[in-house]
Amino acid sequence: MPAEPPASGRGLATGARPSTAVSGEHPTGARLFVAATPPAEVIDALVAAVGRARPVAPALRWVDVERIHLTLAFLGTVDDGLREGLSDRLGRVARRHPPVDVRLAGVGRFGDRVLWAGVAGELAPLAAGARRAAAKAGVAGLDDRPLRAHLTLARARDDRRSRRQDGPGHAGSGRGREVSGTDLRPVLAALGELPALAWTVDRFDLMRSVLGRHPYYTVESTWPLEGARSGDADDL
């Protein structure tokens, strides 16, 4: 799925509209999520694994390299009037939390819907902080389930939609329901063993998801993680 390159966006728009719509108007907003992007060597390892597995199931919706990311918190559609407050609160989270050491931890699947590469590391406090920041900024309907850190590699197509739209660019999300007629076990085996590559999550991004025939992401803002690690704090 060809994608437009992510924008380098260095900050949130400050000219936010009020969250209450005037009569006859609707609040505007964007689909946002908080994520961390793995380094090039991790992406390269995932690309090699996908290269082994893709011939087994070419009809899956394989994620483009530039869209591989580690979601910490999905915020849904956020009204423009909340964006400045959201930015402030996420900045506070970044100042409080230290960088986190993580590593690739095998591959897996969510039923017959999603193939993923696992990520091991203490990311739960950072993810919870991002969700709390969004809630305090007024974002509603947040998913409060515990983080299952992963990098999505492919999604199954919705057979019902595939029967209606046979073109290569059409894909159903399959979110929230099982997708019939798809067995991801052979594909999972074809991905093979991933190297346990380690890296440090030292920043996170607020990203915007733009839907359409060729969905893409843009980076709205980036914050470095500036909190002291426990060992560093002992040395102060």
ABEGO torsion letter per residue (X at the ends): XBBBBBBABAEBBABBBBABBBBGBBBBBBBBBBBBBBBAAAAAAAAAAAAAAAAABAABBBBBAAABBBBABBAEBBBAAAAAAAAAAAAAAAAABBBBBBBBBEBBBBEAABBBBBBBEBAAAAAAAAAAAAAAAGBBGBBABBBBBBBBABBBBBAAAAAABABAABBBAGBGBBBBGBBAAAAAAAAEBBBBBBBBBABBBBBBBBBEABBBBBBABBBBBABBBAAAAAAX
